[in-house]
């Protein structure tokens, strides 16, 4: 008899540890899709679906930013938001070792180590936002209030 795989991710466990409410949505996917494709596949408004971006500052510190999937992170605004002279994107090949997540399945929750997290201020426009659930083919839906139970974050204008 084969053991049923655990469908919970580290991101889900992080929310459950603090009693935060959330829903998850899964979909069949063999490779990473763009965030816009994920929103379309799930029939969601792409403005409430956020992608998780990991950066490194001039200081060497790492930072996590969540921005709507159809938008681009403005690196200057991002650097200003975290008090860095500049930030640059972490390379995809460095992501797994740094966060424990692969490109296309990176969640702001349950990383190997917590990194300062900033979410685009447009998230306040929605009762709930969606973001990666910690693996390709999984999205988490929760409110900012519930997310704040699991990780500290701030809001800022982060897009172009």
N, C-alpha and C positions, 0 to 999 in steps of 0.2 A: 504494500500500500504506500503510495507516494504522499509525501507531506505537502500540504497546501501552502503555497508561498504567502508570506506576510505581505499584505497589500498596503500596510501602513508605512509611511516614510518618516524619516527623522523630522521633517517639517511638521507632519501631523502629530507626532509624539510631543514635539515642543509645545504645540498649542494645547494638547490634552494635559500635559504636566501642570499647566497653570489654569486649567479649567476654562479655557477660551473656547467659544463656540465657533464652528466652521462647517462648511460643506466641502466635499471634494467632487470633482468631475474628472472622469477618466475617458480616454479615447484611444483607439487602436492607432499606433504610430510606430513605424520601424526606424525612422530617423528624425532628427530635430527639425521642427517646422519653425517658420518665423512666427513671431507673436501675432501678427495680423492674420496669418493662416489659422492659428489656433483659435483666435476670436471668431473667425468666419466659420470654422468647423463646428464650434460649440454654439453658434448663433448668438454671440454676445456683441454688445457695443464695444468696439475696440478702444474707446476712451476709458473704459473701466477695467481693462485688462492691462496689467503692468508687467514689464520685463525686468529681470534682475540683472544689473550690470555691476561687475566687480572691477575696481580701479586700483591703481597704486599712485600715491602722491610723491612729490619730489622728496619728501622726508623718508620715503620707504614704507610708510604706513599704508594699509589697505582700507578701502572704503567701498560700501555697497550703496547703489542708487537704484531706485525703482522709478521707472518712467512709463507712460502709456506706450503700448507696443507700436503704434504708428508714428511715434515721435522719436527724435534723436536727442541724446544727452548732449547738452552744451557743456563741454569740458571746462570752460572758464567759469560758468555759473556753478558747476559742481565743485570746482576747486574753492571758489569763494564760500560756498555753503559749508565746507568742512575746514576752512582756515588754512588751506594749502596754497602754495605759489602756483602749482599746476598739478593736474592728475592726468593719467593716461590709462587706457584700457589694459586689463590683464590679458595676456594671450590665452587663447582657448586651451592650448596644451598645458598651461600652468594651472588651469582652473580646478581640475580634479585633486591634485596634490594640496592645493591651498584651501579649498572649500569642502571637498568630499563630494562635489557634484560635477556632472558633465555639462558641457555646453548644450543648451536646450532643456535642461532639467535642473537649473540652478535656482534654489529658493533662498530668500533672505533668512529663513528659519532653519535651524539644525545644521549649520555649517560647522566644520571642525573647530573653528574659533569664531567668536563674535567680532564683527567689524562694524565700526560706526556706520549707521544706516540712515539714509536720507531718502524721503519719498517725495515725488513731485506733488506740489500743492494742489493740483487738480484732483487728487484722490479725495479731498474733502467734499467734492461735488456729489459723491456717490455714497449711498447707504452701505454698500459692500464693494470691495474690489476683488479682482482675481489676480493670482500670480502663480508661478510654478509651485507645484506641490512636492518637488524634490526628485522627480524623475520625469523623463520624457513621457508624454501622454497623460500627465496628471496636473490638474489645476486646483488650487485652493481658493475658496470664496469666503471672505470674512470682512468684518468692519474694521476700521482703524482702531476703534476702542478695544476690540477683542485682540487685534494684533499687538497693541501696546501692552497687553498683559504678558506677552511672550518675549518681546524685544523692545528696547528703547529705540526711538527714531525721532527725527524731526522732519518737518515739512519745509520745502523751499521751491522756488521757481528754478527748474532744472533743464528745461527744454529750450530749443531755438525758436 
